[in-house]
């Protein structure tokens, strides 16, 4: 059984965020930049 923390780690993983941004039509470079900022500025503090 997965914990809530594991679930959020999986769903908010920067690679998953990148894929979702690409799926909605964001260009690769823009999605990469958004994910870089997200990973460095927010993801490390959330989980």
C-alpha positions in Angstrom: 0.0 0.0 0.0 1.4 3.4 -1.0 1.5 6.3 1.4 0.2 9.7 0.6 3.8 11.0 0.4 4.7 8.3 -2.2 1.6 9.2 -4.2 2.5 12.9 -4.3 6.2 12.1 -5.1 5.0 10.2 -8.1 2.4 12.7 -9.3 4.5 15.8 -8.9 7.7 14.3 -10.1 9.3 16.9 -12.5 9.5 14.4 -15.3 5.8 13.7 -15.0 5.1 17.5 -15.0 7.2 17.8 -18.1 5.2 15.1 -19.9 1.9 16.7 -18.9 3.1 20.1 -20.2 4.2 18.5 -23.5 0.9 16.7 -23.8 -1.1 20.0 -23.5 1.0 21.5 -26.3 3.8 23.4 -24.7 7.0 23.4 -26.8 9.8 21.3 -25.5 12.1 24.2 -24.5 9.3 26.0 -22.6 8.3 22.8 -20.8 11.9 22.1 -19.9 12.4 25.6 -18.5 9.2 25.4 -16.5 10.2 22.1 -15.1 13.7 23.3 -14.2 12.3 26.2 -12.2 9.7 23.9 -10.7 12.3 21.3 -9.6 14.8 23.8 -8.3 12.3 26.2 -6.6 9.4 24.2 -5.4 9.7 20.4 -5.7 12.7 20.1 -3.4 10.8 21.9 -0.6 7.5 20.1 -1.1 8.8 16.6 -0.9 
